[in-house]
């Protein structure tokens, strides 16, 4: 019976670790050069930011919609310094996002 409890516990942990919106295609994935930030964006322009070094929680540090509903994301890329993210969309726009985390050198803000 303890095995079943552990199996169920592991099963629920696995569900928490899956990317949000499972039935929406992932359009872009990137990892910052320093390895401290991981980004995934789906074709509905929803962006998710993680800290891949945090093995205890796979909850996103940030989640936001990069472009308006009805458009789809084309590409997304983290800047070489890991502080910004650029996204492009079917609405022919490019947007620059501050993804710098509080406590980073440079003043913080962004992801929080």
N, CA, C and O atoms as a printed pandas DataFrame, in Angstrom:
     atom_number atom_name residue_name chain_id  residue_number  x_coord  y_coord  z_coord
0              1         N          UNK        A               1    0.816   -1.196    0.000
1              2        CA          UNK        A               1    0.000    0.000    0.000
2              3         C          UNK        A               1    0.864    1.266    0.000
3              4         O          UNK        A               1    0.514    2.257   -0.642
4              5         N          UNK        A               2    1.994    1.233    0.722
5              6        CA          UNK        A               2    2.906    2.374    0.694
6              7         C          UNK        A               2    3.444    2.613   -0.707
7              8         O          UNK        A               2    3.659    3.757   -1.109
8              9         N          UNK        A               3    3.663    1.521   -1.457
9             10        CA          UNK        A               3    4.130    1.681   -2.836
10            11         C          UNK        A               3    3.116    2.430   -3.674
11            12         O          UNK        A               3    3.481    3.273   -4.492
12            13         N          UNK        A               4    1.824    2.122   -3.471
13            14        CA          UNK        A               4    0.782    2.821   -4.215
14            15         C          UNK        A               4    0.755    4.299   -3.851
15            16         O          UNK        A               4    0.582    5.152   -4.722
16            17         N          UNK        A               5    0.929    4.609   -2.547
17            18        CA          UNK        A               5    0.954    6.019   -2.139
18            19         C          UNK        A               5    2.122    6.748   -2.778
19            20         O          UNK        A               5    1.966    7.869   -3.263
20            21         N          UNK        A               6    3.303    6.114   -2.783
21            22        CA          UNK        A               6    4.466    6.742   -3.408
22            23         C          UNK        A               6    4.262    6.899   -4.904
23            24         O          UNK        A               6    4.635    7.919   -5.484
24            25         N          UNK        A               7    3.668    5.882   -5.533
25            26        CA          UNK        A               7    3.418    5.944   -6.972
26            27         C          UNK        A               7    2.457    7.089   -7.291
27            28         O          UNK        A               7    2.683    7.843   -8.238
28            29         N          UNK        A               8    1.380    7.222   -6.500
29            30        CA          UNK        A               8    0.429    8.310   -6.721
30            31         C          UNK        A               8    1.084    9.663   -6.478
31            32         O          UNK        A               8    0.826   10.616   -7.213
32            33         N          UNK        A               9    1.932    9.758   -5.448
33            34        CA          UNK        A               9    2.625   11.005   -5.148
34            35         C          UNK        A               9    3.540   11.379   -6.311
35            36         O          UNK        A               9    3.569   12.536   -6.730
36            37         N          UNK        A              10    4.288   10.403   -6.835
37            38        CA          UNK        A              10    5.168   10.666   -7.975
38            39         C          UNK        A              10    4.367   11.056   -9.198
39            40         O          UNK        A              10    4.774   11.933   -9.960
40            41         N          UNK        A              11    3.229   10.407   -9.388
41            42        CA          UNK        A              11    2.380   10.700  -10.534
42            43         C          UNK        A              11    1.883   12.140  -10.472
43            44         O          UNK        A              11    1.886   12.841  -11.484
44            45         N          UNK        A              12    1.452   12.590   -9.280
45            46        CA          UNK        A              12    0.966   13.964   -9.172
46            47         C          UNK        A              12    2.108   14.958   -9.342
47            48         O          UNK        A              12    1.891   16.039   -9.888
48            49         N          UNK        A              13    3.325   14.625   -8.889
49            50        CA          UNK        A              13    4.477   15.498   -9.103
50            51         C          UNK        A              13    4.788   15.628  -10.584
51            52         O          UNK        A              13    5.119   16.716  -11.056
52            53         N          UNK        A              14    4.685   14.525  -11.324
53            54        CA          UNK        A              14    4.945   14.568  -12.765
54            55         C          UNK        A              14    3.953   15.474  -13.468
55            56         O          UNK        A              14    4.327   16.201  -14.389
56            57         N          UNK        A              15    2.691   15.444  -13.049
57            58        CA          UNK        A              15    1.692   16.300  -13.671
58            59         C          UNK        A              15    2.015   17.766  -13.445
59            60         O          UNK        A              15    1.792   18.589  -14.333
60            61         N          UNK        A              16    2.536   18.109  -12.271
61            62        CA          UNK        A              16    2.888   19.490  -11.977
62            63         C          UNK        A              16    4.062   19.951  -12.826
63            64         O          UNK        A              16    4.209   21.149  -13.069
64            65         N          UNK        A              17    4.897   19.029  -13.281
65            66        CA          UNK        A              17    6.098   19.399  -14.013
66            67         C          UNK        A              17    5.868   19.534  -15.511
67            68         O          UNK        A              17    6.752   20.015  -16.220
68            69         N          UNK        A              18    4.737   19.136  -16.000
69            70        CA          UNK        A              18    4.473   19.264  -17.430
70            71         C          UNK        A              18    4.280   20.731  -17.790
71            72         O          UNK        A              18    3.783   21.513  -16.981
72            73         N          UNK        A              19    4.675   21.103  -19.007
73            74        CA          UNK        A              19    4.472   22.494  -19.423
74            75         C          UNK        A              19    2.989   22.841  -19.406
75            76         O          UNK        A              19    2.149   21.993  -19.706
76            77         N          UNK        A              20    2.663   24.082  -19.058
77            78        CA          UNK        A              20    1.259   24.510  -19.074
78            79         C          UNK        A              20    0.662   24.402  -20.471
79            80         O          UNK        A              20    1.386   24.400  -21.466
80            81         N          UNK        A              21   -0.653   24.314  -20.537
81            82        CA          UNK        A              21   -1.397   24.225  -21.792
82            83         C          UNK        A              21   -0.865   23.100  -22.667
83            84         O          UNK        A              21   -0.309   23.339  -23.739
84            85         N          UNK        A              22   -1.041   21.889  -22.202
85            86        CA          UNK        A              22   -0.461   20.725  -22.854
86            87         C          UNK        A              22   -0.896   20.539  -24.292
87            88         O          UNK        A              22   -0.135   19.979  -25.081
88            89         N          UNK        A              23   -2.066   20.976  -24.665
89            90        CA          UNK        A              23   -2.563   20.734  -26.020
90            91         C          UNK        A              23   -2.231   21.871  -27.000
91            92         O          UNK        A              23   -2.734   21.895  -28.123
92            93         N          UNK        A              24   -1.391   22.800  -26.568
93            94        CA          UNK        A              24   -0.970   23.900  -27.421
94            95         C          UNK        A              24    0.492   23.677  -27.786
95            96         O          UNK        A              24    1.322   23.415  -26.916
96            97         N          UNK        A              25    0.799   23.780  -29.057
97            98        CA          UNK        A              25    2.158   23.506  -29.533
98            99         C          UNK        A              25    3.165   24.503  -28.990
99           100         O          UNK        A              25    2.918   25.709  -28.955
100          101         N          UNK        A              26    4.312   23.971  -28.564
101          102        CA          UNK        A              26    5.431   24.821  -28.161
102          103         C          UNK        A              26    6.095   25.338  -29.434
103          104         O          UNK        A              26    6.441   24.563  -30.326
104          105         N          UNK        A              27    6.265   26.637  -29.505
105          106        CA          UNK        A              27    6.819   27.265  -30.707
106          107         C          UNK        A              27    8.298   27.589  -30.554
107          108         O          UNK        A              27    9.045   27.562  -31.532
108          109         N          UNK        A              28    8.730   27.898  -29.323
109          110        CA          UNK        A              28   10.127   28.285  -29.102
110          111         C          UNK        A              28   10.566   27.853  -27.711
111          112         O          UNK        A              28    9.783   27.878  -26.762
112          113         N          UNK        A              29   11.826   27.457  -27.607
113          114        CA          UNK        A              29   12.466   27.111  -26.334
114          115         C          UNK        A              29   13.866   27.699  -26.375
115          116         O          UNK        A              29   14.546   27.632  -27.399
116          117         N          UNK        A              30   14.296   28.278  -25.256
117          118        CA          UNK        A              30   15.648   28.829  -25.201
118          119         C          UNK        A              30   16.156   28.761  -23.771
119          120         O          UNK        A              30   15.373   28.790  -22.821
120          121         N          UNK        A              31   17.469   28.669  -23.624
121          122        CA          UNK        A              31   18.137   28.710  -22.323
122          123         C          UNK        A              31   19.193   29.791  -22.403
123          124         O          UNK        A              31   19.947   29.865  -23.373
124          125         N          UNK        A              32   19.247   30.629  -21.379
125          126        CA          UNK        A              32   20.234   31.708  -21.367
126          127         C          UNK        A              32   21.645   31.138  -21.357
127          128         O          UNK        A              32   21.867   29.999  -20.946
128          129         N          UNK        A              33   22.589   31.943  -21.812
129          130        CA          UNK        A              33   23.980   31.490  -21.901
130          131         C          UNK        A              33   24.543   31.095  -20.544
131          132         O          UNK        A              33   25.388   30.203  -20.470
132          133         N          UNK        A              34   24.090   31.746  -19.457
133          134        CA          UNK        A              34   24.591   31.405  -18.124
134          135         C          UNK        A              34   23.843   30.224  -17.505
135          136         O          UNK        A              34   24.190   29.781  -16.410
136          137         N          UNK        A              35   22.826   29.712  -18.190
137          138        CA          UNK        A              35   22.082   28.542  -17.712
138          139         C          UNK        A              35   21.121   28.819  -16.576
139          140         O          UNK        A              35   20.588   27.877  -15.991
140          141         N          UNK        A              36   20.877   30.087  -16.239
141          142        CA          UNK        A              36   20.015   30.430  -15.113
142          143         C          UNK        A              36   18.560   30.644  -15.498
143          144         O          UNK        A              36   17.695   30.713  -14.625
144          145         N          UNK        A              37   18.275   30.750  -16.794
145          146        CA          UNK        A              37   16.914   31.039  -17.236
146          147         C          UNK        A              37   16.553   30.147  -18.417
147          148         O          UNK        A              37   17.316   30.012  -19.374
148          149         N          UNK        A              38   15.382   29.548  -18.326
149          150        CA          UNK        A              38   14.842   28.718  -19.406
150          151         C          UNK        A              38   13.499   29.314  -19.803
151          152         O          UNK        A              38   12.717   29.713  -18.940
152          153         N          UNK        A              39   13.227   29.377  -21.095
153          154        CA          UNK        A              39   11.999   29.957  -21.607
154          155         C          UNK        A              39   11.346   28.999  -22.573
155          156         O          UNK        A              39   12.014   28.366  -23.390
156          157         N          UNK        A              40   10.029   28.897  -22.473
157          158        CA          UNK        A              40    9.239   28.180  -23.471
158          159         C          UNK        A              40    8.069   29.072  -23.848
159          160         O          UNK        A              40    7.466   29.716  -22.990
160          161         N          UNK        A              41    7.754   29.107  -25.131
161          162        CA          UNK        A              41    6.638   29.921  -25.612
162          163         C          UNK        A              41    5.802   29.076  -26.564
163          164         O          UNK        A              41    6.336   28.363  -27.414
164          165         N          UNK        A              42    4.485   29.165  -26.410
165          166        CA          UNK        A              42    3.632   28.378  -27.299
166          167         C          UNK        A              42    3.100   29.249  -28.437
167          168         O          UNK        A              42    3.289   30.465  -28.449
168          169         N          UNK        A              43    2.435   28.602  -29.385
169          170        CA          UNK        A              43    1.999   29.362  -30.559
170          171         C          UNK        A              43    0.815   30.284  -30.271
171          172         O          UNK        A              43    0.408   31.043  -31.150
172          173         N          UNK        A              44    0.252   30.237  -29.059
173          174        CA          UNK        A              44   -0.768   31.204  -28.647
174          175         C          UNK        A              44   -0.133   32.429  -27.992
175          176         O          UNK        A              44   -0.836   33.277  -27.444
176          177         N          UNK        A              45    1.207   32.522  -28.049
177          178        CA          UNK        A              45    1.995   33.643  -27.537
178          179         C          UNK        A              45    2.070   33.685  -26.017
179          180         O          UNK        A              45    2.327   34.744  -25.444
180          181         N          UNK        A              46    1.850   32.556  -25.357
181          182        CA          UNK        A              46    2.045   32.479  -23.912
182          183         C          UNK        A              46    3.489   32.086  -23.647
183          184         O          UNK        A              46    3.994   31.112  -24.204
184          185         N          UNK        A              47    4.149   32.861  -22.785
185          186        CA          UNK        A              47    5.567   32.667  -22.478
186          187         C          UNK        A              47    5.691   32.224  -21.020
187          188         O          UNK        A              47    5.015   32.756  -20.139
188          189         N          UNK        A              48    6.563   31.242  -20.778
189          190        CA          UNK        A              48    6.819   30.712  -19.442
190          191         C          UNK        A              48    8.319   30.775  -19.202
191          192         O          UNK        A              48    9.108   30.372  -20.056
192          193         N          UNK        A              49    8.714   31.287  -18.028
193          194        CA          UNK        A              49   10.120   31.431  -17.662
194          195         C          UNK        A              49   10.385   30.564  -16.430
195          196         O          UNK        A              49    9.627   30.614  -15.461
196          197         N          UNK        A              50   11.458   29.771  -16.467
197          198        CA          UNK        A              50   11.844   28.915  -15.343
198          199         C          UNK        A              50   13.300   29.140  -14.968
199          200         O          UNK        A              50   14.094   29.658  -15.753
200          201         N          UNK        A              51   13.628   28.736  -13.741
201          202        CA          UNK        A              51   15.019   28.638  -13.297
202          203         C          UNK        A              51   15.371   27.161  -13.355
203          204         O          UNK        A              51   14.955   26.408  -12.475
204          205         N          UNK        A              52   16.126   26.714  -14.363
205          206        CA          UNK        A              52   16.407   25.284  -14.505
206          207         C          UNK        A              52   17.289   24.718  -13.394
207          208         O          UNK        A              52   17.378   23.499  -13.247
208          209         N          UNK        A              53   17.944   25.577  -12.610
209          210        CA          UNK        A              53   18.790   25.070  -11.528
210          211         C          UNK        A              53   17.982   24.734  -10.275
211          212         O          UNK        A              53   18.515   24.123   -9.348
212          213         N          UNK        A              54   16.708   25.122  -10.232
213          214        CA          UNK        A              54   15.860   24.834   -9.079
214          215         C          UNK        A              54   15.209   23.467   -9.269
215          216         O          UNK        A              54   14.195   23.341   -9.955
216          217         N          UNK        A              55   15.803   22.451   -8.656
217          218        CA          UNK        A              55   15.303   21.085   -8.838
218          219         C          UNK        A              55   14.141   20.763   -7.905
219          220         O          UNK        A              55   13.547   19.692   -8.030
220          221         N          UNK        A              56   13.794   21.655   -6.971
221          222        CA          UNK        A              56   12.706   21.379   -6.041
222          223         C          UNK        A              56   11.364   21.882   -6.548
223          224         O          UNK        A              56   10.321   21.420   -6.084
224          225         N          UNK        A              57   11.369   22.815   -7.486
225          226        CA          UNK        A              57   10.113   23.343   -8.001
226          227         C          UNK        A              57   10.253   23.625   -9.486
227          228         O          UNK        A              57   11.202   24.278   -9.921
228          229         N          UNK        A              58    9.316   23.134  -10.243
229          230        CA          UNK        A              58    9.325   23.391  -11.674
230          231         C          UNK        A              58    8.216   24.373  -12.038
231          232         O          UNK        A              58    7.777   24.431  -13.187
232          233         N          UNK        A              59    7.770   25.139  -11.052
233          234        CA          UNK        A              59    6.764   26.160  -11.309
234          235         C          UNK        A              59    7.428   27.330  -12.022
235          236         O          UNK        A              59    8.547   27.710  -11.679
236          237         N          UNK        A              60    6.753   27.900  -13.007
237          238        CA          UNK        A              60    7.348   29.040  -13.713
238          239         C          UNK        A              60    7.587   30.226  -12.781
239          240         O          UNK        A              60    6.778   30.500  -11.895
240          241         N          UNK        A              61    8.692   30.918  -12.986
241          242        CA          UNK        A              61    8.957   32.174  -12.282
242          243         C          UNK        A              61    8.035   33.266  -12.809
243          244         O          UNK        A              61    7.628   34.166  -12.073
244          245         N          UNK        A              62    7.717   33.170  -14.090
245          246        CA          UNK        A              62    6.848   34.150  -14.729
246          247         C          UNK        A              62    6.072   33.473  -15.846
247          248         O          UNK        A              62    6.519   32.499  -16.451
248          249         N          UNK        A              63    4.901   34.022  -16.093
249          250        CA          UNK        A              63    4.038   33.533  -17.168
250          251         C          UNK        A              63    3.304   34.762  -17.695
251          252         O          UNK        A              63    2.699   35.502  -16.919
252          253         N          UNK        A              64    3.351   34.985  -19.013
253          254        CA          UNK        A              64    2.665   36.143  -19.568
254          255         C          UNK        A              64    2.320   35.896  -21.031
255          256         O          UNK        A              64    2.906   35.035  -21.688
256          257         N          UNK        A              65    1.357   36.669  -21.529
257          258        CA          UNK        A              65    0.994   36.605  -22.940
258          259         C          UNK        A              65    1.759   37.704  -23.657
259          260         O          UNK        A              65    1.590   38.886  -23.357
260          261         N          UNK        A              66    2.595   37.313  -24.600
261          262        CA          UNK        A              66    3.507   38.245  -25.261
262          263         C          UNK        A              66    2.842   39.052  -26.369
263          264         O          UNK        A              66    3.286   40.160  -26.673
264          265         N          UNK        A              67    1.801   38.525  -26.969
265          266        CA          UNK        A              67    1.125   39.197  -28.078
266          267         C          UNK        A              67   -0.379   38.994  -27.921
267          268         O          UNK        A              67   -0.800   38.091  -27.198
268          269         N          UNK        A              68   -1.191   39.807  -28.575
269          270        CA          UNK        A              68   -2.644   39.757  -28.390
270          271         C          UNK        A              68   -3.271   38.413  -28.784
271          272         O          UNK        A              68   -2.760   37.695  -29.643
272          273         N          UNK        A              69   -4.381   38.103  -28.135
273          274        CA          UNK        A              69   -5.165   36.922  -28.492
274          275         C          UNK        A              69   -5.536   37.006  -29.968
275          276         O          UNK        A              69   -5.881   38.076  -30.470
276          277         N          UNK        A              70   -5.465   35.888  -30.648
277          278        CA          UNK        A              70   -5.787   35.854  -32.075
278          279         C          UNK        A              70   -4.558   35.902  -32.954
279          280         O          UNK        A              70   -4.645   35.656  -34.157
280          281         N          UNK        A              71   -3.411   36.217  -32.369
281          282        CA          UNK        A              71   -2.160   36.167  -33.113
282          283         C          UNK        A              71   -1.385   34.942  -32.639
283          284         O          UNK        A              71   -1.704   34.364  -31.600
284          285         N          UNK        A              72   -0.398   34.560  -33.378
285          286        CA          UNK        A              72    0.417   33.434  -32.929
286          287         C          UNK        A              72    1.885   33.828  -32.919
287          288         O          UNK        A              72    2.349   34.621  -33.738
288          289         N          UNK        A              73    2.584   33.257  -31.978
289          290        CA          UNK        A              73    4.000   33.542  -31.796
290          291         C          UNK        A              73    4.803   32.868  -32.892
291          292         O          UNK        A              73    4.556   31.708  -33.223
292          293         N          UNK        A              74    5.747   33.575  -33.449
293          294        CA          UNK        A              74    6.627   33.006  -34.470
294          295         C          UNK        A              74    7.949   32.545  -33.868
295          296         O          UNK        A              74    8.366   31.405  -34.073
296          297         N          UNK        A              75    8.613   33.442  -33.118
297          298        CA          UNK        A              75    9.914   33.124  -32.522
298          299         C          UNK        A              75   10.062   33.855  -31.201
299          300         O          UNK        A              75    9.415   34.873  -30.955
300          301         N          UNK        A              76   10.941   33.306  -30.345
301          302        CA          UNK        A              76   11.297   33.953  -29.084
302          303         C          UNK        A              76   12.734   33.568  -28.761
303          304         O          UNK        A              76   13.140   32.426  -28.978
304          305         N          UNK        A              77   13.501   34.522  -28.244
305          306        CA          UNK        A              77   14.923   34.285  -27.981
306          307         C          UNK        A              77   15.365   35.127  -26.795
307          308         O          UNK        A              77   15.026   36.307  -26.702
308          309         N          UNK        A              78   16.134   34.510  -25.875
309          310        CA          UNK        A              78   16.712   35.217  -24.736
310          311         C          UNK        A              78   17.980   35.927  -25.213
311          312         O          UNK        A              78   18.762   35.363  -25.979
312          313         N          UNK        A              79   18.179   37.160  -24.758
313          314        CA          UNK        A              79   19.369   37.925  -25.134
314          315         C          UNK        A              79   20.626   37.277  -24.559
315          316         O          UNK        A              79   20.545   36.540  -23.577
316          317         N          UNK        A              80   21.783   37.545  -25.160
317          318        CA          UNK        A              80   23.030   36.945  -24.674
318          319         C          UNK        A              80   23.323   37.238  -23.200
319          320         O          UNK        A              80   23.930   36.411  -22.520
320          321         N          UNK        A              81   22.895   38.414  -22.694
321          322        CA          UNK        A              81   23.145   38.732  -21.287
322          323         C          UNK        A              81   22.083   38.136  -20.356
323          324         O          UNK        A              81   22.198   38.268  -19.137
324          325         N          UNK        A              82   21.061   37.490  -20.902
325          326        CA          UNK        A              82   20.027   36.826  -20.109
326          327         C          UNK        A              82   19.025   37.759  -19.457
327          328         O          UNK        A              82   18.216   37.318  -18.640
328          329         N          UNK        A              83   19.061   39.028  -19.795
329          330        CA          UNK        A              83   18.184   40.003  -19.150
330          331         C          UNK        A              83   16.926   40.334  -19.939
331          332         O          UNK        A              83   15.979   40.895  -19.389
332          333         N          UNK        A              84   16.910   39.991  -21.221
333          334        CA          UNK        A              84   15.777   40.351  -22.072
334          335         C          UNK        A              84   15.341   39.158  -22.928
335          336         O          UNK        A              84   16.083   38.200  -23.142
336          337         N          UNK        A              85   14.127   39.267  -23.395
337          338        CA          UNK        A              85   13.552   38.270  -24.291
338          339         C          UNK        A              85   12.911   39.033  -25.439
339          340         O          UNK        A              85   12.217   40.025  -25.213
340          341         N          UNK        A              86   13.131   38.589  -26.646
341          342        CA          UNK        A              86   12.453   39.183  -27.787
342          343         C          UNK        A              86   11.477   38.148  -28.336
343          344         O          UNK        A              86   11.806   36.967  -28.447
344          345         N          UNK        A              87   10.268   38.605  -28.680
345          346        CA          UNK        A              87    9.261   37.729  -29.276
346          347         C          UNK        A              87    8.772   38.361  -30.569
347          348         O          UNK        A              87    8.700   39.585  -30.679
348          349         N          UNK        A              88    8.436   37.528  -31.549
349          350        CA          UNK        A              88    7.850   38.008  -32.800
350          351         C          UNK        A              88    6.543   37.282  -33.014
351          352         O          UNK        A              88    6.352   36.160  -32.546
352          353         N          UNK        A              89    5.641   37.940  -33.731
353          354        CA          UNK        A              89    4.277   37.418  -33.850
354          355         C          UNK        A              89    3.739   37.572  -35.264
355          356         O          UNK        A              89    4.287   38.299  -36.092
356          357         N          UNK        A              90    2.649   36.861  -35.507
357          358        CA          UNK        A              90    1.976   36.941  -36.802
358          359         C          UNK        A              90    1.358   38.307  -37.052
359          360         O          UNK        A              90    0.966   38.600  -38.182
360          361         N          UNK        A              91    1.261   39.155  -36.024
361          362        CA          UNK        A              91    0.733   40.509  -36.224
362          363         C          UNK        A              91    1.826   41.477  -36.714
363          364         O          UNK        A              91    1.639   42.694  -36.730
364          365         N          UNK        A              92    2.971   40.897  -37.111
365          366        CA          UNK        A              92    4.102   41.640  -37.674
366          367         C          UNK        A              92    4.760   42.590  -36.666
367          368         O          UNK        A              92    5.295   43.636  -37.033
368          369         N          UNK        A              93    4.707   42.200  -35.396
369          370        CA          UNK        A              93    5.378   42.991  -34.372
370          371         C          UNK        A              93    6.465   42.160  -33.707
371          372         O          UNK        A              93    6.415   40.930  -33.687
372          373         N          UNK        A              94    7.440   42.865  -33.169
373          374        CA          UNK        A              94    8.459   42.267  -32.304
374          375         C          UNK        A              94    8.375   43.016  -30.985
375          376         O          UNK        A              94    8.214   44.237  -30.962
376          377         N          UNK        A              95    8.485   42.282  -29.891
377          378        CA          UNK        A              95    8.418   42.910  -28.573
378          379         C          UNK        A              95    9.627   42.493  -27.757
379          380         O          UNK        A              95   10.096   41.357  -27.825
380          381         N          UNK        A              96   10.115   43.454  -26.984
381          382        CA          UNK        A              96   11.266   43.219  -26.117
382          383         C          UNK        A              96   10.776   43.222  -24.676
383          384         O          UNK        A              96   10.096   44.155  -24.247
384          385         N          UNK        A              97   11.122   42.173  -23.929
385          386        CA          UNK        A              97   10.666   41.977  -22.553
386          387         C          UNK        A              97   11.853   41.969  -21.606
387          388         O          UNK        A              97   12.900   41.401  -21.915
388          389         N          UNK        A              98   11.686   42.606  -20.443
389          390        CA          UNK        A              98   12.683   42.548  -19.382
390          391         C          UNK        A              98   12.403   41.280  -18.572
391          392         O          UNK        A              98   11.352   41.170  -17.941
392          393         N          UNK        A              99   13.330   40.330  -18.586
393          394        CA          UNK        A              99   13.137   39.098  -17.815
394          395         C          UNK        A              99   14.173   38.980  -16.697
395          396         O          UNK        A              99   14.364   37.909  -16.122
396          397         N          UNK        A             100   14.825   40.078  -16.404
397          398        CA          UNK        A             100   15.821   40.100  -15.346
398          399         C          UNK        A             100   15.132   39.827  -14.006
399          400         O          UNK        A             100   14.072   40.383  -13.719
400          401         N          UNK        A             101   15.739   38.976  -13.201
401          402        CA          UNK        A             101   15.174   38.624  -11.899
402          403         C          UNK        A             101   15.678   39.558  -10.825
403          404         O          UNK        A             101   16.802   40.053  -10.903
404          405         N          UNK        A             102   14.847   39.805   -9.811
405          406        CA          UNK        A             102   15.260   40.625   -8.683
406          407         C          UNK        A             102   16.507   40.040   -8.069
407          408         O          UNK        A             102   16.635   38.824   -7.932
408          409         N          UNK        A             103   17.424   40.910   -7.700
409          410        CA          UNK        A             103   18.669   40.451   -7.095
410          411         C          UNK        A             103   19.789   40.258   -8.107
411          412         O          UNK        A             103   20.949   40.106   -7.725
412          413         N          UNK        A             104   19.453   40.262   -9.402
413          414        CA          UNK        A             104   20.496   40.196  -10.430
414          415         C          UNK        A             104   21.243   41.525  -10.442
415          416         O          UNK        A             104   20.673   42.555  -10.083
416          417         N          UNK        A             105   22.489   41.516  -10.843
417          418        CA          UNK        A             105   23.223   42.764  -11.011
418          419         C          UNK        A             105   22.502   43.590  -12.065
419          420         O          UNK        A             105   22.126   43.065  -13.113
420          421         N          UNK        A             106   22.309   44.846  -11.805
421          422        CA          UNK        A             106   21.657   45.694  -12.797
422          423         C          UNK        A             106   20.319   46.221  -12.319
423          424         O          UNK        A             106   19.640   46.918  -13.072
424          425         N          UNK        A             107   19.917   45.916  -11.098
425          426        CA          UNK        A             107   18.753   46.587  -10.559
426          427         C          UNK        A             107   17.484   45.784  -10.432
427          428         O          UNK        A             107   16.541   46.237   -9.783
428          429         N          UNK        A             108   17.419   44.611  -11.026
429          430        CA          UNK        A             108   16.231   43.782  -10.834
430          431         C          UNK        A             108   15.059   44.225  -11.685
431          432         O          UNK        A             108   15.219   44.972  -12.650
432          433         N          UNK        A             109   13.870   43.752  -11.310
433          434        CA          UNK        A             109   12.652   44.040  -12.048
434          435         C          UNK        A             109   12.265   42.850  -12.894
435          436         O          UNK        A             109   12.844   41.773  -12.757
436          437         N          UNK        A             110   11.305   43.028  -13.755
437          438        CA          UNK        A             110   10.938   41.978  -14.698
438          439         C          UNK        A             110   10.316   40.760  -14.061
439          440         O          UNK        A             110    9.210   40.832  -13.526
440          441         N          UNK        A             111   11.008   39.654  -14.111
441          442        CA          UNK        A             111   10.461   38.359  -13.732
442          443         C          UNK        A             111   10.094   38.263  -12.257
443          444         O          UNK        A             111    9.120   37.587  -11.924
444          445         N          UNK        A             112   10.816   38.897  -11.380
445          446        CA          UNK        A             112   10.457   38.893   -9.964
446          447         C          UNK        A             112   10.903   37.713   -9.264
447          448         O          UNK        A             112   10.667   37.581   -8.063
